[in-house]
Amino acid sequence: MSWELLIGLAVLTYVSRAAALTFLPAMPPPIGRVLDRMPPALFAGLAMQGILSPASGLAPLPVLVAATAALLVAPRRSLLLCLIFGLLGFGVASVLS
């Protein structure tokens, strides 16, 4: 992927989200509550795709350690902490294995 394509996609994503926030009316509260609960469930589903595979079984040890480390700090509800601990877990497991 080229830098131009990456920048173009980033700009397109930012502009589309900014336009939606600017021009669309506010969502009714019941729908907003449902949508607020969707990202963790979607992320968990995507993460499981990387951890379990019908063809190869479990993911390599560094991936499992990264997922476990991120899961341990998930109750703090900080994406940044999850990313940091996941990366640290992956790095430590990669060095030790």
Beta strands, then each sheet from edge to edge (+ up, - down):
strand 1: 52-53
strand 2: 57-58
sheet 1: 1+ 2-
end
